[in-house]
Amino acid sequence: MSGPDQPGAPTGDLPESDAPTGLTRVDPRHDLRHRPAPGGRMRDSLFWQTVLPDAGLALQVYLFVTGTGAAGYNIAVWGRDGVVALERDGGRVPEAMDFDDFEVSALRIRNDGALRTSTVTVRGSSLSLDLSFEALHDAFTFRDNPDGLPAWFADDRIEQTGRVTGTLTVGDRAQELGPLGHRDHSWGLRDWRAPQHWKWFVAYTADGARAVNGWIWQARGEWGFAGYVFRDGALVPVARIEQRTTYTDAMEQQRLVATLHDVVGGRTALELDAFGILPLPDERSGTMILEGAATGTIDGVAAVGQFETEWPADYFAHLAAGAAS
């Protein structure tokens, strides 16, 4: 997962489309790297994911790059049998290097600069990956949600569901990717200690007729919501999300039952059951993120997805120790 500004204020994007929901047409330049203002700081983060339910696996690729060229990534494969492969590395990249042809250590990324397609290639010590992504719909900005995007999170963030093809190889086991996946891109600085909690999720049906993306955040004592519903070619922002989550004694998310209320009055029912958890503790930011690979339904139609929870590390440890039970 991963704005300045006041909620609802687009950052130099194109005029609204003719769609009834008045969605912002995100400027294609946001497919590329963002540079800091003179004397300022900047951070891009990019993310791809897909779920392979028949293999009991999920894959995610996460990259960050700062305005000074420091880059780092994690590439994870996990599922019913726990964490299967986890590659972390990074380095420094030249100022001129951009996301149309980006390479650091074992990871190479090519965005088309039009917010439609991208490829991700990894030749790591524990896995090999060739992933191609083709968008099902225009990139969606969280600034089109009624709650906007809080300044502590990013300058802006775009989300997009799409078709995924390619091959993932771990050891001697090769898996064909697809048919669907998701990507996002955030830019701007993040105050990791501002949120008290968040839930982020994405889910999609195999035919791509339905997809949902949601973000429920709590910070400064307030709640907010973001995301979209994609149904039969129409993209509609979410206004509010009702949810109930169950957890294991170790505070790993097990099941999400949610209703997404969109801005035109529609309701979408989502159920997700996690079949594998990837814990990603981070001492520097003081956070614990848990990624859940999941199967479930959207309005009763079989779907797969990813369900993420974020906690302040100390609070998470307190809950996981059972002290608050």
Secondary structure, 3 states (H helix, E strand, C coil): CCCCCCCCCCCCCEEECCCCCCCEECCHHHHCCCCCCCCCCCEEEEEEEEEEHHHCEEEEEEEEEECCCEEEEEEEEEECCEEEEEEEEEEECCCCCCCCCEEECCEEEEECCCCCEEEEEEECCCCEEEEEEEECCCCEEHHHCCCCCCCCCCCEEEEEEEEEEEEEEECCEEEECCCEEEEEEEECCCCCCCEEEEEEEEEECCCCCEEEEEEEEEECCEEEEEEEEEECCEEEEEEEEEEEEEECCCCCEEEEEEEEEECCCCEEEEEEEEEEEEEEEECCCCEEEEEEEEEEEECCEEEEEEEEEEEEHHHHHHHHCCCCC
